[in-house]
Structures are given as C-alpha cells and as structure tokens.
Amino acid sequence: MTERTFSIIKPDATKRNLTGKVNAVIEDAGLRIVAQKRIRMSRAQAEKFYDVHAARPFFGELVDFMMSAPVVVQVLEGPNAVAKYREVMGATNPADAAPGTIRKLFAESVGENSVHGSDSQENAKLEIAQFFTDDEIVG
C-alpha cells in the first residue's frame, strides 16, 4: 500500500554537502520525494519535534545539534514507505548498519547519524504536518 513518511537530512550530512547523495539512495530504493525544503530549524521547532525525548539527558544536545546547520525536511512516498525508509536508513549506530544504507554510507556516529525517519504511520502524519502544509506536498 502506498503511504507517506517523513525524513530529515540532518546537519552533519548537510554540512558535508551530502543532500544529493542521500536523495539518490532514497530514490534508488524506490521512494519518491514528494516534498522537500532546506530550513534552519528553530529551537521551538526542534524542541517540539523531539519532545518525546525531553526527559532524557541528551535532549539539550540533540536540540542544539539540530539547530547547528541547515536540515532538509522531506515527505517520501511509496509502498510501505515507513518500513521501507527505515530499512534504507539503516541502524541508528552506523557500525551496526547494513551495507548500502544511508547511515552505513554517510553517518559519522550514533548522534550524528545523517538522517531521521518516522517510526510509524501515526508519527509520520504528525511529523509531516509540523513542517509541511498540504499544498506543499506536490507528488
């Protein structure tokens, strides 16, 4: 079934000019980029986005990292897009990521792991709505 998921190309990847290379991996995997914009995330946006981690000790560091350079927010579409993109991203720890995955290819560490992807359809809808209006998703 065709569905949508949310993706962020994180500051560690945008600083190294990897947006095109990450997008190529996404598209080669059969996912379609139906919305995309480069933004500088505000503190309020980062805190809202990572609110689920607010009580964790790394929350402040995570928020600061996400504000440290531009990010590319995206809506991806395809069959089983949430599960497919999680597979394409690879394990959070790049050392554990499968060959050919975005994190194996580009991530520098667990914290600077180049990309974010939604973990469920419900979260994908919420995450997409935080950064995109319906008319910005152009298919």
Accessible surface in RSA format (square Angstrom, percent):
REM  Atomic radii and reference values for relative SASA: ProtOr
REM  Chains: A
REM  Algorithm: Lee & Richards
REM  Probe-radius: 1.40
REM  Slices: 20
REM RES _ NUM      All-atoms   Total-Side   Main-Chain    Non-polar    All polar
REM                ABS   REL    ABS   REL    ABS   REL    ABS   REL    ABS   REL
RES MET A   1   158.19  81.9 115.25  76.3  42.95 102.3  93.26  79.3  64.94  86.0
RES THR A   2    92.54  65.8  66.32  67.2  26.22  62.5  38.16  51.3  54.38  82.2
RES GLU A   3    23.85  13.7  15.98  12.1   7.88  18.8  10.88  21.1  12.97  10.6
RES ARG A   4    89.15  37.4  86.41  44.1   2.74   6.5  25.18  34.4  63.97  38.8
RES THR A   5     0.31   0.2   0.31   0.3   0.00   0.0   0.00   0.0   0.31   0.5
RES PHE A   6     0.00   0.0   0.00   0.0   0.00   0.0   0.00   0.0   0.00   0.0
RES SER A   7     0.00   0.0   0.00   0.0   0.00   0.0   0.00   0.0   0.00   0.0
RES ILE A   8     0.00   0.0   0.00   0.0   0.00   0.0   0.00   0.0   0.00   0.0
RES ILE A   9     0.00   0.0   0.00   0.0   0.00   0.0   0.00   0.0   0.00   0.0
RES LYS A  10    15.16   7.4  15.16   9.3   0.00   0.0   0.00   0.0  15.16  16.2
RES PRO A  11     0.00   0.0   0.00   0.0   0.00   0.0   0.00   0.0   0.00   0.0
RES ASP A  12     2.94   2.1   0.55   0.6   2.38   5.6   2.37   5.6   0.57   0.6
RES ALA A  13     0.00   0.0   0.00   0.0   0.00   0.0   0.00   0.0   0.00   0.0
RES THR A  14     5.97   4.2   0.23   0.2   5.74  13.7   0.48   0.6   5.49   8.3
RES LYS A  15   127.36  62.1  88.01  54.0  39.35  93.7  62.14  55.9  65.22  69.5
RES ARG A  16    89.27  37.5  68.32  34.8  20.95  49.9  56.10  76.7  33.17  20.1
RES ASN A  17   133.78  92.3 112.82 109.0  20.96  50.5  24.75  59.6 109.03 105.4
RES LEU A  18    17.03   9.5  17.03  12.2   0.00   0.0  17.03  12.0   0.00   0.0
RES THR A  19    29.04  20.7  28.55  28.9   0.50   1.2  27.32  36.7   1.72   2.6
RES GLY A  20    52.01  64.1   0.00   N/A  52.01  64.1  39.50 108.4  12.51  28.0
RES LYS A  21   123.77  60.4 118.95  73.0   4.82  11.5  70.54  63.5  53.23  56.7
RES VAL A  22     0.00   0.0   0.00   0.0   0.00   0.0   0.00   0.0   0.00   0.0
RES ASN A  23    19.34  13.3  19.34  18.7   0.00   0.0   8.22  19.8  11.13  10.8
RES ALA A  24    47.00  43.2  41.74  64.4   5.26  12.0  46.40  65.3   0.60   1.6
RES VAL A  25    28.88  19.0  26.22  23.7   2.66   6.4  28.01  24.3   0.87   2.4
RES ILE A  26     0.00   0.0   0.00   0.0   0.00   0.0   0.00   0.0   0.00   0.0
RES GLU A  27    96.46  55.4  82.37  62.3  14.09  33.6  21.51  41.6  74.96  61.2
RES ASP A  28   127.72  89.5  90.69  90.3  37.03  87.6  32.28  76.0  95.44  95.2
RES ALA A  29    29.15  26.8   7.92  12.2  21.23  48.3  19.51  27.5   9.64  25.5
RES GLY A  30    54.26  66.9   0.00   N/A  54.26  66.9  36.53 100.2  17.73  39.7
RES LEU A  31     5.32   3.0   1.00   0.7   4.32  10.9   1.79   1.3   3.53   9.5
RES ARG A  32   143.63  60.3 139.97  71.4   3.66   8.7  44.97  61.5  98.66  59.8
RES ILE A  33    34.64  19.7  11.88   8.9  22.76  54.8  11.88   8.6  22.76  61.8
RES VAL A  34     1.79   1.2   0.00   0.0   1.79   4.3   1.79   1.6   0.00   0.0
RES ALA A  35     6.83   6.3   0.19   0.3   6.64  15.1   6.68   9.4   0.14   0.4
RES GLN A  36    85.46  47.8  55.00  40.2  30.46  72.5  11.55  24.6  73.91  56.1
RES LYS A  37    66.91  32.6  60.71  37.2   6.21  14.8  46.73  42.1  20.19  21.5
RES ARG A  38   132.45  55.6 103.26  52.6  29.19  69.5  54.25  74.1  78.20  47.4
RES ILE A  39    36.11  20.5  28.26  21.1   7.85  18.9  36.11  26.0   0.00   0.0
RES ARG A  40   147.70  62.0 123.46  62.9  24.24  57.7  60.10  82.1  87.60  53.1
RES MET A  41     3.01   1.6   0.00   0.0   3.01   7.2   0.00   0.0   3.01   4.0
RES SER A  42    52.01  43.9  43.16  57.6   8.85  20.4  47.98 102.2   4.03   5.7
RES ARG A  43   112.47  47.2 108.71  55.4   3.76   8.9  49.55  67.7  62.92  38.1
RES ALA A  44    74.08  68.1  61.91  95.5  12.16  27.7  67.56  95.1   6.52  17.3
RES GLN A  45    58.04  32.5  55.90  40.9   2.13   5.1  21.23  45.2  36.81  27.9
RES ALA A  46     0.00   0.0   0.00   0.0   0.00   0.0   0.00   0.0   0.00   0.0
RES GLU A  47    68.15  39.1  65.71  49.7   2.44   5.8  15.78  30.5  52.36  42.8
RES LYS A  48   139.21  67.9 122.30  75.0  16.90  40.2  85.19  76.7  54.02  57.5
RES PHE A  49    21.64  10.8   3.11   1.9  18.53  48.2   5.02   3.0  16.62  47.6
RES TYR A  50    14.39   6.7  14.38   8.2   0.01   0.0  14.25  10.7   0.14   0.2
RES ASP A  51    92.31  64.7  86.32  85.9   6.00  14.2  15.76  37.1  76.56  76.3
RES VAL A  52   127.91  84.2  93.56  84.7  34.35  82.8 103.70  90.1  24.21  65.7
RES HIS A  53    43.94  24.0  43.94  30.5   0.00   0.0  21.33  22.0  22.62  26.3
RES ALA A  54    50.85  46.8  32.32  49.9  18.53  42.2  32.47  45.7  18.39  48.7
RES ALA A  55   107.65  99.0  67.15 103.6  40.50  92.1  78.74 110.9  28.90  76.6
RES ARG A  56   126.85  53.3 119.75  61.0   7.11  16.9  23.73  32.4 103.12  62.5
RES PRO A  57   138.23 100.7  98.06  89.4  40.17 146.0 112.12  92.6  26.11 162.3
RES PHE A  58    86.20  43.1  83.00  51.4   3.19   8.3  86.17  52.2   0.03   0.1
RES PHE A  59    35.94  18.0  35.88  22.2   0.05   0.1  35.88  21.8   0.05   0.1
RES GLY A  60    38.78  47.8   0.00   N/A  38.78  47.8  33.97  93.2   4.80  10.8
RES GLU A  61   135.15  77.6 124.64  94.3  10.51  25.0  44.81  86.7  90.34  73.8
RES LEU A  62    27.62  15.4  23.44  16.8   4.18  10.5  27.23  19.1   0.39   1.0
RES VAL A  63     0.94   0.6   0.94   0.8   0.00   0.0   0.94   0.8   0.00   0.0
RES ASP A  64    75.43  52.8  69.17  68.8   6.25  14.8  27.98  65.8  47.45  47.3
RES PHE A  65    26.67  13.3  20.99  13.0   5.69  14.8  26.20  15.9   0.47   1.4
RES MET A  66     0.00   0.0   0.00   0.0   0.00   0.0   0.00   0.0   0.00   0.0
RES MET A  67    51.74  26.8  42.52  28.1   9.22  21.9  42.54  36.2   9.19  12.2
RES SER A  68    57.68  48.7  25.57  34.1  32.12  74.0  36.03  76.7  21.65  30.3
RES ALA A  69     5.33   4.9   5.23   8.1   0.10   0.2   5.33   7.5   0.00   0.0
RES PRO A  70    35.32  25.7  35.32  32.2   0.00   0.0  35.32  29.2   0.00   0.0
RES VAL A  71     0.00   0.0   0.00   0.0   0.00   0.0   0.00   0.0   0.00   0.0
RES VAL A  72     4.28   2.8   4.28   3.9   0.00   0.0   4.28   3.7   0.00   0.0
RES VAL A  73     0.00   0.0   0.00   0.0   0.00   0.0   0.00   0.0   0.00   0.0
RES GLN A  74     0.00   0.0   0.00   0.0   0.00   0.0   0.00   0.0   0.00   0.0
RES VAL A  75     0.00   0.0   0.00   0.0   0.00   0.0   0.00   0.0   0.00   0.0
RES LEU A  76     0.00   0.0   0.00   0.0   0.00   0.0   0.00   0.0   0.00   0.0
RES GLU A  77    36.97  21.2  36.30  27.5   0.68   1.6   3.19   6.2  33.78  27.6
RES GLY A  78     6.73   8.3   0.00   N/A   6.73   8.3   6.73  18.5   0.00   0.0
RES PRO A  79    86.06  62.7  81.34  74.1   4.72  17.2  81.34  67.2   4.72  29.3
RES ASN A  80    83.95  57.9  83.95  81.1   0.00   0.0  16.67  40.1  67.27  65.0
RES ALA A  81     0.00   0.0   0.00   0.0   0.00   0.0   0.00   0.0   0.00   0.0
RES VAL A  82    13.26   8.7  13.19  11.9   0.07   0.2  13.19  11.5   0.07   0.2
RES ALA A  83    65.64  60.4  55.74  86.0   9.90  22.5  60.78  85.6   4.86  12.9
RES LYS A  84    66.80  32.6  63.81  39.1   2.99   7.1  28.47  25.6  38.33  40.8
RES TYR A  85     0.36   0.2   0.36   0.2   0.00   0.0   0.36   0.3   0.00   0.0
RES ARG A  86   100.10  42.0  92.35  47.1   7.75  18.4  24.75  33.8  75.35  45.7
RES GLU A  87   116.68  67.0 100.52  76.0  16.16  38.5  48.92  94.6  67.76  55.3
RES VAL A  88    13.12   8.6   8.10   7.3   5.01  12.1  13.12  11.4   0.00   0.0
RES MET A  89     2.27   1.2   2.27   1.5   0.00   0.0   2.27   1.9   0.00   0.0
RES GLY A  90    12.65  15.6   0.00   N/A  12.65  15.6   8.27  22.7   4.38   9.8
RES ALA A  91    41.72  38.4  24.88  38.4  16.84  38.3  37.06  52.2   4.66  12.3
RES THR A  92    72.57  51.6  67.93  68.9   4.64  11.0  39.02  52.4  33.55  50.7
RES ASN A  93    53.62  37.0  52.09  50.3   1.53   3.7  11.17  26.9  42.45  41.0
RES PRO A  94    18.36  13.4  17.30  15.8   1.06   3.9  17.66  14.6   0.70   4.3
RES ALA A  95    78.61  72.3  49.79  76.8  28.83  65.6  57.94  81.6  20.67  54.8
RES ASP A  96   105.37  73.8  75.43  75.1  29.94  70.8  25.40  59.8  79.97  79.8
RES ALA A  97     5.16   4.7   0.00   0.0   5.16  11.7   0.27   0.4   4.89  12.9
RES ALA A  98    56.62  52.1  48.37  74.6   8.25  18.8  53.60  75.5   3.02   8.0
RES PRO A  99   121.05  88.2 101.24  92.3  19.81  72.0 102.41  84.5  18.65 115.9
RES GLY A 100    47.76  58.9   0.00   N/A  47.76  58.9  30.11  82.6  17.66  39.5
RES THR A 101    13.65   9.7  12.37  12.5   1.28   3.0  13.65  18.3   0.00   0.0
RES ILE A 102     0.00   0.0   0.00   0.0   0.00   0.0   0.00   0.0   0.00   0.0
RES ARG A 103    16.42   6.9  16.38   8.4   0.03   0.1   0.00   0.0  16.42  10.0
RES LYS A 104    90.56  44.2  69.42  42.6  21.14  50.3  43.53  39.2  47.03  50.1
RES LEU A 105    92.44  51.5  61.80  44.2  30.65  77.0  65.09  45.7  27.35  73.6
RES PHE A 106    30.41  15.2  25.60  15.9   4.81  12.5  29.10  17.6   1.31   3.7
RES ALA A 107    18.47  17.0   0.00   0.0  18.47  42.0   0.00   0.0  18.47  48.9
RES GLU A 108   101.32  58.2  66.39  50.2  34.93  83.2  29.38  56.8  71.93  58.7
RES SER A 109    49.26  41.6  42.99  57.4   6.27  14.5  41.71  88.8   7.55  10.6
RES VAL A 110    79.32  52.2  73.49  66.5   5.83  14.1  73.49  63.9   5.83  15.8
RES GLY A 111    47.85  59.0   0.00   N/A  47.85  59.0  38.71 106.2   9.13  20.5
RES GLU A 112    63.30  36.3  63.30  47.9   0.00   0.0  13.43  26.0  49.86  40.7
RES ASN A 113     6.44   4.4   6.44   6.2   0.00   0.0   0.00   0.0   6.44   6.2
RES SER A 114     0.00   0.0   0.00   0.0   0.00   0.0   0.00   0.0   0.00   0.0
RES VAL A 115     0.00   0.0   0.00   0.0   0.00   0.0   0.00   0.0   0.00   0.0
RES HIS A 116    30.73  16.8  30.31  21.1   0.41   1.1  17.88  18.4  12.85  15.0
RES GLY A 117     3.11   3.8   0.00   N/A   3.11   3.8   0.05   0.2   3.05   6.8
RES SER A 118     0.49   0.4   0.00   0.0   0.49   1.1   0.00   0.0   0.49   0.7
RES ASP A 119    88.17  61.8  64.58  64.3  23.60  55.8  21.77  51.2  66.41  66.2
RES SER A 120    31.19  26.4  26.23  35.0   4.96  11.4  28.27  60.2   2.92   4.1
RES GLN A 121    40.43  22.6  35.99  26.3   4.44  10.6  28.49  60.6  11.94   9.1
RES GLU A 122   119.92  68.8 114.97  87.0   4.95  11.8  65.80 127.3  54.12  44.2
RES ASN A 123    54.01  37.2  53.94  52.1   0.07   0.2   2.93   7.1  51.08  49.4
RES ALA A 124     0.16   0.1   0.16   0.2   0.00   0.0   0.16   0.2   0.00   0.0
RES LYS A 125   132.87  64.8 124.66  76.5   8.21  19.5 100.36  90.3  32.51  34.6
RES LEU A 126   125.71  70.0 118.23  84.6   7.47  18.8 119.28  83.8   6.43  17.3
RES GLU A 127    27.07  15.5  25.77  19.5   1.30   3.1  10.55  20.4  16.52  13.5
RES ILE A 128    17.60  10.0  17.60  13.1   0.00   0.0  17.60  12.7   0.00   0.0
RES ALA A 129    72.79  66.9  47.86  73.9  24.93  56.7  51.35  72.3  21.45  56.8
RES GLN A 130    40.50  22.6  14.03  10.3  26.47  63.0  12.24  26.0  28.27  21.4
RES PHE A 131    11.86   5.9   1.61   1.0  10.25  26.7   8.10   4.9   3.76  10.8
RES PHE A 132    13.85   6.9   2.17   1.3  11.68  30.4   4.44   2.7   9.41  26.9
RES THR A 133    81.35  57.9  75.20  76.2   6.15  14.6  79.20 106.4   2.15   3.2
RES ASP A 134   132.59  92.9 117.21 116.7  15.37  36.4  38.97  91.7  93.62  93.4
RES ASP A 135   122.42  85.8  93.49  93.1  28.93  68.4  50.47 118.8  71.95  71.8
RES GLU A 136    68.67  39.4  55.78  42.2  12.90  30.7  31.31  60.6  37.37  30.5
RES ILE A 137    23.53  13.4   6.70   5.0  16.83  40.6   6.70   4.8  16.83  45.7
RES VAL A 138   122.15  80.4  87.71  79.4  34.45  83.0  95.34  82.8  26.81  72.7
RES GLY A 139    39.24  48.4   0.00   N/A  39.24  48.4  30.09  82.6   9.15  20.5
END  Absolute sums over single chains surface
CHAIN  1 A     7051.1       5540.5       1510.6       3889.2       3161.9
END  Absolute sums over all chains
TOTAL          7051.1       5540.5       1510.6       3889.2       3161.9
